[in-house]
Each structure stands twice: as C-alpha cells, then as structure tokens.
Amino acid sequence: EFVSHLRVGDVAGLDRFKAMLLHTYDAFPDVWWTPVETIEAPDRCTIRYYFEGTHLGHFMGVPPSHRRVHI
C-alpha cells in the first residue's frame, strides 16, 4: 500500500520506490538527505526534506552537469 507523492509524480509500491532511489543514487552518488519536518498520523507520514548532491549521472533524462544541486 506504499505510495510516495513526489514533485515528479507518485511512486506506488516499495519496489518502484527502491528503483527510484537507486536511480537517484546513481545520478547523485554523494546525495545527502536532511529531514526538516516530519508529520505523522496512524496511516501516513509526511516528510519535508532538503536534498543536496553532485549531479554526476543521467537523471530523469537530464545529462550530468557535474554541478552541486540543492533542492
């Protein structure tokens, strides 16, 4: 029943979520996730986070820029 609602769209299922994370780590091998806020309920959780890494691989069709990104 896992669904992650991301800016790029929903990712349903743990297998698809894990694949998305592997794709992210391939493109940003030094990625750093910093949680900012967590809101929890019995059947769901929302996490606001800060994302930082160097864009060294293809990501969602974008070729590597070799630049540091902050999202």
N, C-alpha and C positions, 0 to 999 in steps of 0.2 A: 504493500500500500504506500510505499515511499514515493513522494513527489517533491522535487526541488524546484521552486519558482525562481528563475534567474532572469536577468535583464535580456538574455539572448533567447529566452523561452523556457518552457517547463521541461524538466528531465524526470521522466517517470520510471521508477524501478531502480533498485540498487545496482544492478549490472550496468545499466546505462549511465548512472551517476559515477560509478567507478571508472568507466571508459572515458567519461568527460574529464575526470580528474587526471587520469593518465595522459590524455591529450594536453591538458594544461601543463603538467609537469614536464612533458616532452618539449613544449614550446618555451617554458619558463623554468629551467632546471633549478634556479635558486629562489623560486617563489616563496614568499613569506606571507602568511595569512594572519592578520591581527584582529581578533574579535573586539568590537566596540560596544555592542549591546546585545543581550540575549533576552528574549521574551518567551516564556514557556506557558503552555496550557496542557491539560491532560493528554490531548491527542495531536498536538502540533507544537512547533518551535520556530521562532524567527530569529535569525542572527544577522546583525549588521556587522560588516567586517571591512577591513582595509586590506587591499591586495597590492603587493609590491614584488617586482621581479624583472629580470633582464630578458627581453624578447629575443631568444636565440634559435627558435624553430618556428615552422609554419603553425599558425593558429587561426582556425576558422577561415581558412583561405587567404590569410594575410601572410606574406613572406616575412622572414625575420628582419627586424630593424636594427638589432643589436643595441637597442636603447633600453634604458631603465623606465619602467612604467609604474604608475601609482594610480590605483583605482579605488 
